Amino acid sequence: MTVEYNLTEAARMLGISASALKQGVDAGHLRCYYRLGKNDYQFHEASLLTNQELLARKEWTRFQGAPAASMA
């Protein structure tokens, strides 16, 4: 079974604000998510790991309100 998270839950797990996560998604900087509507996104566990790696890269630090949370 795949566990899925909404935008707010995913942002919390990544250690950033929901608005920063939405900004990164809308700008095309983050990936591996499902867009269910204009402002409705779903993320699964594997996508959180991929997006965490993208956030850890120096060029994405503007989307971080704090260092990315550990997924361990």
MOPAC internal coordinates of N, CA, C and O (Angstrom, degrees):
PM7 1SCF
backbone

  N    0.0000 0     0.00 0     0.00 0    0    0    0
  C    1.4432 1     0.00 0     0.00 0    1    0    0
  C    1.5300 1   109.47 1     0.00 0    2    1    0
  O    1.2310 1   120.54 1   -44.68 1    3    2    1
  N    1.3054 1   116.57 1   135.32 1    3    2    1
  C    1.4516 1   122.20 1   179.13 1    5    3    2
  C    1.5220 1   109.73 1   -91.20 1    6    5    3
  O    1.2310 1   121.18 1   -48.89 1    7    6    5
  N    1.3306 1   115.34 1   131.11 1    7    6    5
  C    1.4593 1   120.65 1   176.23 1    9    7    6
  C    1.5169 1   107.72 1   -91.74 1   10    9    7
  O    1.2310 1   120.69 1   -49.09 1   11   10    9
  N    1.3232 1   116.29 1   130.91 1   11   10    9
  C    1.4622 1   120.62 1  -179.45 1   13   11   10
  C    1.5187 1   110.30 1  -120.74 1   14   13   11
  O    1.2310 1   121.20 1   -28.29 1   15   14   13
  N    1.3244 1   115.32 1   151.71 1   15   14   13
  C    1.4553 1   122.49 1  -177.93 1   17   15   14
  C    1.5181 1   109.46 1  -129.68 1   18   17   15
  O    1.2310 1   120.25 1   -35.71 1   19   18   17
  N    1.3270 1   117.14 1   144.29 1   19   18   17
  C    1.4548 1   119.45 1   174.90 1   21   19   18
  C    1.5339 1   108.85 1   -80.17 1   22   21   19
  O    1.2310 1   120.37 1    -0.86 1   23   22   21
  N    1.3064 1   116.91 1   179.14 1   23   22   21
  C    1.4599 1   122.32 1  -175.75 1   25   23   22
  C    1.5228 1   111.92 1   -57.70 1   26   25   23
  O    1.2310 1   120.19 1   135.05 1   27   26   25
  N    1.3099 1   117.25 1   -44.95 1   27   26   25
  C    1.4648 1   121.32 1  -178.32 1   29   27   26
  C    1.5209 1   111.40 1   -65.34 1   30   29   27
  O    1.2310 1   120.31 1   135.14 1   31   30   29
  N    1.3256 1   117.01 1   -44.86 1   31   30   29
  C    1.4628 1   121.12 1   179.27 1   33   31   30
  C    1.5223 1   111.08 1   -64.78 1   34   33   31
  O    1.2310 1   120.40 1   136.32 1   35   34   33
  N    1.3213 1   116.85 1   -43.68 1   35   34   33
  C    1.4646 1   120.89 1  -179.95 1   37   35   34
  C    1.5230 1   110.53 1   -63.26 1   38   37   35
  O    1.2310 1   120.22 1   137.03 1   39   38   37
  N    1.3159 1   117.18 1   -42.97 1   39   38   37
  C    1.4685 1   120.95 1   179.20 1   41   39   38
  C    1.5223 1   110.45 1   -60.78 1   42   41   39
  O    1.2310 1   120.38 1   136.06 1   43   42   41
  N    1.3176 1   116.88 1   -43.94 1   43   42   41
  C    1.4635 1   121.17 1   178.97 1   45   43   42
  C    1.5262 1   110.22 1   -59.30 1   46   45   43
  O    1.2310 1   120.19 1   136.33 1   47   46   45
  N    1.3225 1   117.23 1   -43.67 1   47   46   45
  C    1.4622 1   121.31 1  -179.19 1   49   47   46
  C    1.5251 1   111.81 1   -68.05 1   50   49   47
  O    1.2310 1   120.37 1   150.44 1   51   50   49
  N    1.3310 1   116.90 1   -29.56 1   51   50   49
  C    1.4633 1   121.27 1   178.79 1   53   51   50
  C    1.5268 1   112.29 1   -85.82 1   54   53   51
  O    1.2310 1   120.10 1   171.28 1   55   54   53
  N    1.3167 1   117.41 1    -8.72 1   55   54   53
  C    1.4550 1   121.12 1   178.21 1   57   55   54
  C    1.5177 1   114.00 1    77.50 1   58   57   55
  O    1.2310 1   120.43 1  -152.79 1   59   58   57
  N    1.3387 1   116.78 1    27.21 1   59   58   57
  C    1.4632 1   121.40 1   178.04 1   61   59   58
  C    1.5237 1   108.58 1  -131.04 1   62   61   59
  O    1.2310 1   120.54 1   -10.54 1   63   62   61
  N    1.3082 1   116.57 1   169.46 1   63   62   61
  C    1.4637 1   119.59 1   178.00 1   65   63   62
  C    1.5304 1   110.04 1   -76.18 1   66   65   63
  O    1.2310 1   121.08 1   -23.56 1   67   66   65
  N    1.3133 1   115.53 1   156.44 1   67   66   65
  C    1.4663 1   120.35 1   177.09 1   69   67   66
  C    1.5233 1   110.59 1   -61.98 1   70   69   67
  O    1.2310 1   120.16 1   143.39 1   71   70   69
  N    1.3256 1   117.30 1   -36.61 1   71   70   69
  C    1.4708 1   119.58 1   179.54 1   73   71   70
  C    1.5249 1   111.22 1   -67.17 1   74   73   71
  O    1.2310 1   119.91 1   143.39 1   75   74   73
  N    1.3378 1   117.79 1   -36.61 1   75   74   73
  C    1.4632 1   120.52 1   177.08 1   77   75   74
  C    1.5249 1   110.69 1   -67.25 1   78   77   75
  O    1.2310 1   120.12 1   140.61 1   79   78   77
  N    1.3282 1   117.38 1   -39.39 1   79   78   77
  C    1.4625 1   120.70 1   177.91 1   81   79   78
  C    1.5235 1   110.23 1   -64.92 1   82   81   79
  O    1.2310 1   120.35 1   135.19 1   83   82   81
  N    1.3204 1   116.93 1   -44.81 1   83   82   81
  C    1.4655 1   120.23 1   178.40 1   85   83   82
  C    1.5228 1   110.66 1   -62.17 1   86   85   83
  O    1.2310 1   120.17 1   139.40 1   87   86   85
  N    1.3219 1   117.27 1   -40.60 1   87   86   85
  C    1.4678 1   121.00 1   178.41 1   89   87   86
  C    1.5275 1   110.25 1   -61.23 1   90   89   87
  O    1.2310 1   120.21 1   135.67 1   91   90   89
  N    1.3224 1   117.21 1   -44.33 1   91   90   89
  C    1.4616 1   120.99 1   178.66 1   93   91   90
  C    1.5124 1   112.96 1   -63.83 1   94   93   91
  O    1.2310 1   120.54 1   140.30 1   95   94   93
  N    1.3308 1   116.57 1   -39.70 1   95   94   93
  C    1.4676 1   121.35 1   177.85 1   97   95   94
  C    1.5264 1   110.29 1   -67.30 1   98   97   95
  O    1.2310 1   120.76 1   130.73 1   99   98   97
  N    1.3374 1   116.14 1   -49.27 1   99   98   97
  C    1.4672 1   120.38 1  -178.03 1  101   99   98
  C    1.5235 1   112.24 1   -61.99 1  102  101   99
  O    1.2310 1   120.50 1   147.39 1  103  102  101
  N    1.3344 1   116.64 1   -32.61 1  103  102  101
  C    1.4642 1   120.91 1  -179.88 1  105  103  102
  C    1.5275 1   111.88 1   -81.09 1  106  105  103
  O    1.2310 1   120.34 1   172.85 1  107  106  105
  N    1.3377 1   116.95 1    -7.15 1  107  106  105
  C    1.4575 1   120.54 1   179.50 1  109  107  106
  C    1.5147 1   114.11 1    82.52 1  110  109  107
  O    1.2310 1   120.28 1  -167.62 1  111  110  109
  N    1.3382 1   117.08 1    12.38 1  111  110  109
  C    1.4593 1   120.47 1  -178.62 1  113  111  110
  C    1.5240 1   112.53 1   -83.61 1  114  113  111
  O    1.2310 1   120.44 1   155.85 1  115  114  113
  N    1.3127 1   116.77 1   -24.15 1  115  114  113
  C    1.4582 1   121.32 1   178.36 1  117  115  114
  C    1.5155 1   108.09 1  -113.98 1  118  117  115
  O    1.2310 1   120.63 1   -22.01 1  119  118  117
  N    1.3187 1   116.39 1   157.99 1  119  118  117
  C    1.4570 1   119.12 1  -176.51 1  121  119  118
  C    1.5228 1   110.04 1  -146.15 1  122  121  119
  O    1.2310 1   121.30 1     7.53 1  123  122  121
  N    1.2983 1   115.13 1  -172.47 1  123  122  121
  C    1.4665 1   122.28 1   179.29 1  125  123  122
  C    1.5229 1   111.34 1    64.19 1  126  125  123
  O    1.2310 1   120.87 1  -119.11 1  127  126  125
  N    1.2928 1   115.94 1    60.89 1  127  126  125
  C    1.4541 1   122.63 1   176.81 1  129  127  126
  C    1.5227 1   107.85 1  -147.72 1  130  129  127
  O    1.2310 1   121.15 1   -13.80 1  131  130  129
  N    1.3004 1   115.40 1   166.20 1  131  130  129
  C    1.4609 1   121.25 1   175.53 1  133  131  130
  C    1.5189 1   108.04 1  -109.17 1  134  133  131
  O    1.2310 1   120.32 1   -48.28 1  135  134  133
  N    1.2934 1   116.99 1   131.72 1  135  134  133
  C    1.4616 1   120.82 1   174.88 1  137  135  134
  C    1.5228 1   107.07 1   -98.54 1  138  137  135
  O    1.2310 1   120.86 1   -64.42 1  139  138  137
  N    1.3166 1   115.97 1   115.58 1  139  138  137
  C    1.4568 1   121.40 1  -176.68 1  141  139  138
  C    1.5170 1   112.65 1   -98.09 1  142  141  139
  O    1.2310 1   120.34 1   164.42 1  143  142  141
  N    1.2982 1   116.96 1   -15.58 1  143  142  141
  C    1.4589 1   122.98 1  -179.18 1  145  143  142
  C    1.5132 1   108.46 1  -171.03 1  146  145  143
  O    1.2310 1   120.72 1     4.98 1  147  146  145
  N    1.3206 1   116.24 1  -175.02 1  147  146  145
  C    1.4608 1   120.32 1  -176.53 1  149  147  146
  C    1.5292 1   112.11 1   -54.56 1  150  149  147
  O    1.2310 1   119.80 1   135.38 1  151  150  149
  N    1.3094 1   117.98 1   -44.62 1  151  150  149
  C    1.4614 1   121.90 1  -178.45 1  153  151  150
  C    1.5212 1   111.98 1  -126.09 1  154  153  151
  O    1.2310 1   120.40 1  -152.48 1  155  154  153
  N    1.3134 1   116.84 1    27.52 1  155  154  153
  C    1.4609 1   121.63 1  -176.00 1  157  155  154
  C    1.5233 1   109.60 1  -121.91 1  158  157  155
  O    1.2310 1   120.62 1   -63.07 1  159  158  157
  N    1.3280 1   116.42 1   116.93 1  159  158  157
  C    1.4569 1   122.30 1  -177.49 1  161  159  158
  C    1.5198 1   109.44 1  -127.03 1  162  161  159
  O    1.2310 1   120.60 1   -30.43 1  163  162  161
  N    1.3211 1   116.46 1   149.57 1  163  162  161
  C    1.4536 1   123.32 1   173.53 1  165  163  162
  C    1.5173 1   107.79 1  -125.77 1  166  165  163
  O    1.2310 1   120.81 1   -40.75 1  167  166  165
  N    1.3115 1   116.06 1   139.25 1  167  166  165
  C    1.4560 1   122.91 1   178.22 1  169  167  166
  C    1.5209 1   107.66 1  -123.93 1  170  169  167
  O    1.2310 1   120.04 1   -38.77 1  171  170  169
  N    1.3238 1   117.53 1   141.23 1  171  170  169
  C    1.4564 1   120.33 1   174.54 1  173  171  170
  C    1.5242 1   108.08 1  -106.78 1  174  173  171
  O    1.2310 1   120.48 1    -9.59 1  175  174  173
  N    1.3249 1   116.68 1   170.41 1  175  174  173
  C    1.4655 1   120.54 1  -173.10 1  177  175  174
  C    1.5240 1   113.07 1   -55.68 1  178  177  175
  O    1.2310 1   119.85 1   135.52 1  179  178  177
  N    1.3194 1   117.88 1   -44.48 1  179  178  177
  C    1.4683 1   120.22 1  -179.85 1  181  179  178
  C    1.5247 1   111.07 1   -63.05 1  182  181  179
  O    1.2310 1   120.04 1   143.97 1  183  182  181
  N    1.3160 1   117.53 1   -36.03 1  183  182  181
  C    1.4624 1   119.57 1   179.74 1  185  183  182
  C    1.5200 1   110.84 1   -68.45 1  186  185  183
  O    1.2310 1   120.04 1   148.28 1  187  186  185
  N    1.3245 1   117.52 1   -31.72 1  187  186  185
  C    1.4622 1   119.66 1   177.07 1  189  187  186
  C    1.5197 1   110.60 1   -63.84 1  190  189  187
  O    1.2310 1   120.25 1   139.26 1  191  190  189
  N    1.3176 1   117.12 1   -40.74 1  191  190  189
  C    1.4657 1   120.50 1   178.36 1  193  191  190
  C    1.5219 1   111.11 1   -64.21 1  194  193  191
  O    1.2310 1   120.18 1   135.72 1  195  194  193
  N    1.3212 1   117.26 1   -44.28 1  195  194  193
  C    1.4662 1   121.39 1   178.63 1  197  195  194
  C    1.5195 1   110.63 1   -62.53 1  198  197  195
  O    1.2310 1   120.38 1   133.26 1  199  198  197
  N    1.3194 1   116.88 1   -46.74 1  199  198  197
  C    1.4586 1   120.27 1  -178.94 1  201  199  198
  C    1.5242 1   111.73 1   -68.58 1  202  201  199
  O    1.2310 1   120.08 1   148.34 1  203  202  201
  N    1.3260 1   117.45 1   -31.66 1  203  202  201
  C    1.4627 1   120.59 1   175.88 1  205  203  202
  C    1.5270 1   109.74 1   -62.77 1  206  205  203
  O    1.2310 1   120.38 1   138.58 1  207  206  205
  N    1.3336 1   116.87 1   -41.42 1  207  206  205
  C    1.4642 1   120.62 1   177.78 1  209  207  206
  C    1.5269 1   110.80 1   -63.51 1  210  209  207
  O    1.2310 1   119.94 1   139.50 1  211  210  209
  N    1.3183 1   117.72 1   -40.50 1  211  210  209
  C    1.4641 1   120.91 1   177.81 1  213  211  210
  C    1.5250 1   111.05 1   -64.33 1  214  213  211
  O    1.2310 1   120.27 1   138.87 1  215  214  213
  N    1.3249 1   117.09 1   -41.13 1  215  214  213
  C    1.4600 1   120.62 1   179.47 1  217  215  214
  C    1.5212 1   111.88 1   -66.68 1  218  217  215
  O    1.2310 1   120.32 1   150.63 1  219  218  217
  N    1.3360 1   117.00 1   -29.37 1  219  218  217
  C    1.4578 1   120.78 1  -179.04 1  221  219  218
  C    1.5241 1   112.18 1   -72.43 1  222  221  219
  O    1.2310 1   120.12 1   159.94 1  223  222  221
  N    1.3240 1   117.38 1   -20.06 1  223  222  221
  C    1.4603 1   120.72 1   178.75 1  225  223  222
  C    1.5145 1   110.04 1   -69.77 1  226  225  223
  O    1.2310 1   120.81 1   -36.30 1  227  226  225
  N    1.2987 1   116.06 1   143.70 1  227  226  225
  C    1.4611 1   121.72 1  -175.37 1  229  227  226
  C    1.5260 1   112.73 1   -55.04 1  230  229  227
  O    1.2310 1   120.04 1   139.66 1  231  230  229
  N    1.3240 1   117.53 1   -40.34 1  231  230  229
  C    1.4626 1   119.64 1  -175.79 1  233  231  230
  C    1.5269 1   113.43 1   -68.40 1  234  233  231
  O    1.2310 1   119.55 1   166.28 1  235  234  233
  N    1.3265 1   118.46 1   -13.72 1  235  234  233
  C    1.4627 1   120.13 1  -179.77 1  237  235  234
  C    1.5198 1   112.09 1  -101.63 1  238  237  235
  O    1.2310 1   119.35 1  -175.96 1  239  238  237
  N    1.3187 1   118.85 1     4.04 1  239  238  237
  C    1.4624 1   120.21 1  -174.77 1  241  239  238
  C    1.5143 1   113.10 1   -62.16 1  242  241  239
  O    1.2310 1   119.50 1   158.81 1  243  242  241
  N    1.3146 1   118.56 1   -21.19 1  243  242  241
  C    1.4673 1   119.38 1   178.59 1  245  243  242
  C    1.5229 1   112.00 1   -66.36 1  246  245  243
  O    1.2310 1   119.84 1   162.14 1  247  246  245
  N    1.3341 1   117.92 1   -17.86 1  247  246  245
  C    1.4575 1   120.98 1   178.80 1  249  247  246
  C    1.5249 1   111.81 1   -91.01 1  250  249  247
  O    1.2310 1   120.44 1   175.73 1  251  250  249
  N    1.3079 1   116.77 1    -4.27 1  251  250  249
  C    1.4512 1   119.97 1  -177.86 1  253  251  250
  C    1.5199 1   110.90 1   -95.56 1  254  253  251
  O    1.2310 1   120.77 1   -52.13 1  255  254  253
  N    1.3111 1   116.13 1   127.87 1  255  254  253
  C    1.4495 1   120.33 1   171.33 1  257  255  254
  C    1.5147 1   109.54 1   -85.13 1  258  257  255
  O    1.2310 1   121.13 1   156.85 1  259  258  257
  N    1.3168 1   115.45 1   -23.15 1  259  258  257
  C    1.4575 1   123.89 1   179.35 1  261  259  258
  C    1.5173 1   106.31 1  -156.11 1  262  261  259
  O    1.2310 1   119.84 1   -14.07 1  263  262  261
  N    1.3253 1   117.90 1   165.93 1  263  262  261
  C    1.4709 1   119.04 1   177.59 1  265  263  262
  C    1.5223 1   110.91 1   -56.08 1  266  265  263
  O    1.2310 1   120.75 1   -35.03 1  267  266  265
  N    1.3161 1   116.18 1   144.97 1  267  266  265
  C    1.4640 1   121.21 1  -179.57 1  269  267  266
  C    1.5182 1   109.86 1   -58.34 1  270  269  267
  O    1.2310 1   120.89 1   -43.02 1  271  270  269
  N    1.3042 1   115.90 1   136.98 1  271  270  269
  C    1.4572 1   121.70 1  -179.33 1  273  271  270
  C    1.5182 1   110.04 1   -69.50 1  274  273  271
  O    1.2310 1   120.96 1   -29.76 1  275  274  273
  N    1.3031 1   115.78 1   150.24 1  275  274  273
  C    1.4558 1   121.11 1   177.51 1  277  275  274
  C    1.5178 1   109.51 1   -71.68 1  278  277  275
  O    1.2310 1   120.58 1   -43.38 1  279  278  277
  N    1.3172 1   116.50 1   136.62 1  279  278  277
  C    1.4606 1   121.09 1   178.92 1  281  279  278
  C    1.5222 1   111.09 1   -93.56 1  282  281  279
  O    1.2310 1   119.90 1  -175.24 1  283  282  281
  N    1.3292 1   117.80 1     4.76 1  283  282  281
  C    1.4666 1   121.26 1  -178.08 1  285  283  282
  C    1.5066 1   111.30 1   -72.32 1  286  285  283
  O    1.2310 1   120.10 1   180.00 1  287  286  285

